[in-house]
Amino acid sequence: MSTTGTTYAIQAEGLTKRFGAFIAVNAISFQVGQGEIFGFLGANGAGKTTAMRMLCGLSRPSAGQARVAGFDVRTQTEDIKRSIGYMSQKFSLYEDLTVTENIDFFAGIYGLPKERIRRQRDELIGKLGLGKEADKLVGGLPLGWKQKLAFSVAVFHGPRIVFLDEPTGGVDPVTRRQFWDLIYEATGQGITVFVTTHYLDEAEYCDRVSIMVDGRIAALDTPAALKKQFGTDSMDAVFYQLARGAKRGDA
């Protein structure tokens, strides 16, 4: 695998994860360009969450290689963690802290100077329209606001890559669209976005999409090319053509 790391935010070659005799992720290989929106799709049990954990430096591969932000997923996990942002479907916020306290807490974890935190925090609260809610507990905010705040916190420190794990679950279509506006804004700043989603219409917003089936990448291309390849006009149809052959459940 090339280790130049100059054009790719993520490089994986033969990346594998075994749990005993079970192969959760089976020798996947792909590359993600800097500033790209890369959709990582798969049914429950396909192995996408396990793969994401390896790329984030949270789980050691059983075999294969990968570099994230130029760092090795086996030997440089702490460097990876400092270079990425992460947002889970549970939004990764503390509901018993205020909006301001959440921003200060996560920015502090990343070691940002206090003056920069204060300046960026005030700008962010204004941009999100949360001025009146700044001193309110996050637990009392509407779901859509929590979602936007969680994403903004995940990219607050200017990471090279942000990993989004089912980030738009449970919110209405208008709020989902507004969330994707934040994603586009982040990529405009050069941040690479690696996103899993079960809303297949969102795959259309990605530059490229991979679809995992039973631990392997069954397809990888632009949404337009995948639809042409499978002779359909929707990503739903592409996904279901591939996923109906899956043999396993949750993983």
C-alpha positions in Angstrom: 0.0 0.0 0.0 1.3 3.4 -0.9 2.2 5.5 2.2 2.6 8.9 0.6 -0.7 10.1 2.2 -0.7 13.3 0.1 -3.9 12.8 -1.9 -5.9 10.4 0.2 -7.5 11.0 3.6 -8.1 7.3 4.0 -6.3 4.3 2.5 -7.3 0.7 3.3 -5.9 -2.5 1.8 -7.1 -5.9 2.8 -8.5 -4.6 6.0 -9.9 -7.5 8.1 -11.4 -8.1 11.5 -12.1 -11.5 12.9 -13.9 -12.4 16.1 -12.9 -16.0 16.6 -14.0 -17.9 13.5 -16.4 -15.1 12.4 -15.0 -12.6 9.9 -16.8 -9.3 10.5 -14.8 -7.4 7.9 -13.3 -9.4 5.1 -10.3 -7.9 3.3 -11.8 -4.6 2.2 -9.7 -2.2 0.1 -10.6 1.4 -0.8 -9.3 5.0 -0.8 -11.0 8.2 0.2 -9.8 11.5 -1.3 -9.2 14.6 0.8 -12.3 16.7 1.0 -14.5 13.9 -0.4 -18.0 12.9 1.0 -17.7 9.1 1.1 -20.9 7.1 1.9 -20.3 3.8 3.6 -23.5 1.8 3.3 -24.6 -1.7 4.4 -27.4 -3.5 6.0 -27.3 -4.4 9.7 -24.6 -7.0 10.1 -22.7 -6.0 7.0 -19.6 -5.0 9.0 -19.6 -1.2 8.4 -19.6 -0.2 12.1 -16.7 -2.6 12.8 -14.8 -1.2 9.8 -15.4 2.4 11.1 -14.1 1.5 14.5 -10.8 0.2 13.0 -10.4 3.4 10.9 -11.0 5.5 14.0 -8.2 3.7 15.9 -10.7 2.0 18.3 -10.3 -1.6 17.2 -7.1 -3.3 16.0 -7.3 -5.0 12.6 -6.8 -8.8 12.4 -5.1 -8.4 9.0 -4.5 -5.8 6.3 -3.4 -2.2 6.4 -5.0 1.2 6.6 -3.8 4.8 7.0 -6.1 7.6 8.2 -5.0 11.2 7.9 -1.6 9.7 7.0 -1.3 7.6 10.2 -1.2 3.8 10.6 -4.3 2.3 12.2 -2.1 -0.2 14.0 0.7 1.9 15.4 -0.5 5.5 15.4 -4.0 5.3 16.9 -3.5 8.3 19.2 -2.4 10.5 16.2 -5.5 9.3 14.3 -7.8 10.3 17.2 -6.3 13.8 17.3 -6.8 14.2 13.6 -10.4 13.2 13.3 -13.9 14.2 14.5 -16.6 11.6 15.3 -20.3 11.9 15.7 -22.5 8.9 16.6 -26.2 8.4 16.1 -26.6 9.3 19.8 -24.9 12.6 19.1 -22.1 12.3 21.7 -23.3 15.3 23.7 -23.8 15.5 27.5 -27.5 16.2 28.1 -26.9 17.5 31.7 -24.5 20.2 30.4 -25.5 23.5 28.7 -24.9 24.3 25.1 -21.9 26.5 26.1 -20.5 23.9 28.5 -20.7 21.1 25.9 -18.7 23.2 23.4 -16.1 24.2 26.0 -15.7 20.6 27.2 -15.1 19.0 23.8 -13.0 21.9 22.6 -10.9 21.5 25.8 -10.4 17.8 25.1 -8.8 18.7 21.8 -6.4 21.1 23.6 -7.6 24.3 21.9 -6.5 27.6 23.4 -9.1 29.2 25.6 -9.2 32.4 23.6 -9.8 30.4 20.3 -12.5 28.4 22.1 -14.3 31.5 23.3 -14.2 33.2 19.8 -15.2 30.1 17.9 -17.9 29.2 20.4 -19.6 32.6 20.1 -19.4 32.4 16.3 -20.9 28.9 16.4 -23.8 29.7 18.7 -24.6 32.7 16.5 -24.4 30.6 13.3 -26.7 27.9 14.7 -29.2 30.4 16.1 -28.8 29.1 19.6 -28.1 32.5 21.3 -31.2 32.2 23.6 -30.4 28.5 24.3 -26.7 28.9 25.1 -27.2 28.5 28.8 -29.9 25.9 28.6 -29.3 22.2 29.2 -28.8 20.2 25.9 -31.2 17.6 27.1 -34.1 20.1 26.6 -33.2 21.0 23.0 -35.2 19.6 20.0 -33.6 16.7 18.3 -32.6 18.6 15.2 -30.8 21.2 17.2 -28.9 18.6 19.1 -27.9 17.0 15.8 -26.5 20.2 14.4 -24.7 21.1 17.6 -23.1 17.6 17.8 -21.8 17.9 14.2 -20.5 21.4 14.9 -18.7 20.1 18.0 -17.2 17.2 16.0 -15.5 19.6 13.6 -14.8 22.4 16.0 -11.1 21.6 16.2 -10.7 21.5 12.4 -10.1 17.8 11.9 -8.9 16.4 8.6 -11.6 13.8 8.6 -15.0 13.5 10.4 -16.7 10.1 10.8 -20.5 10.3 11.0 -22.3 7.1 12.2 -26.0 7.3 11.2 -26.0 11.0 12.0 -29.5 11.8 10.8 -31.5 9.1 12.5 -34.9 10.1 13.9 -35.2 13.6 12.4 -37.6 14.9 9.8 -36.6 15.3 6.1 -36.2 19.1 6.3 -33.9 18.9 9.3 -31.9 16.2 7.5 -31.5 18.4 4.5 -30.3 21.3 6.8 -27.8 18.9 8.3 -26.4 18.1 4.9 -25.8 21.8 4.4 -23.5 21.7 7.4 -21.7 18.7 5.8 -21.2 20.6 2.5 -19.9 23.6 4.5 -17.3 21.3 6.2 -16.1 19.8 2.9 -15.7 23.4 1.6 -13.2 23.9 4.3 -11.3 20.8 3.2 -12.6 18.3 5.7 -13.2 14.8 4.5 -16.6 13.3 5.5 -17.0 9.5 6.0 -20.7 8.8 6.6 -22.8 5.8 7.3 -26.6 6.2 6.8 -29.6 4.0 6.3 -31.5 6.8 4.4 -30.6 5.8 0.9 -31.7 9.2 -0.6 -28.7 10.6 1.3 -26.4 8.4 -0.7 -27.2 10.7 -3.6 -25.5 13.6 -1.7 -22.2 11.7 -1.5 -19.3 12.0 -4.0 -18.9 8.2 -3.9 -20.6 5.3 -2.2 -19.5 1.9 -1.1 -22.0 -0.8 -0.2 -20.9 -3.6 2.1 -22.5 -7.1 2.1 -21.4 -9.8 4.5 -18.2 -8.1 5.4 -17.1 -7.3 1.9 -17.4 -4.2 -0.3 -19.8 -5.4 -3.0 -19.9 -2.1 -4.9 -18.1 1.2 -4.9 -18.5 4.2 -7.3 -20.4 7.4 -7.7 -24.2 7.3 -7.2 -24.7 8.0 -10.9 -22.3 5.2 -12.0 -23.9 2.7 -9.6 -27.4 3.4 -10.8 -26.2 3.0 -14.4 -24.4 -0.2 -13.6 -27.4 -1.8 -11.9 -29.9 -0.4 -14.5 -32.0 1.7 -12.1 -32.8 5.3 -11.3 -32.6 5.1 -7.5 -30.0 4.1 -4.9 -32.7 2.2 -3.1 -32.9 -0.2 -5.9 -29.1 -0.6 -6.1 -28.9 -1.3 -2.4 -31.6 -3.9 -2.4 -30.2 -5.7 -5.4 -27.0 -6.2 -3.5 -28.4 -6.6 0.0 -30.9 -9.3 -0.8 -28.1 -11.8 -1.2 -26.8 -11.1 2.3 -26.5 -14.3 4.4 -26.0 -12.9 7.9 -27.6 -10.7 10.5 -26.3 -8.1 13.0 -22.6 -7.6 13.5 
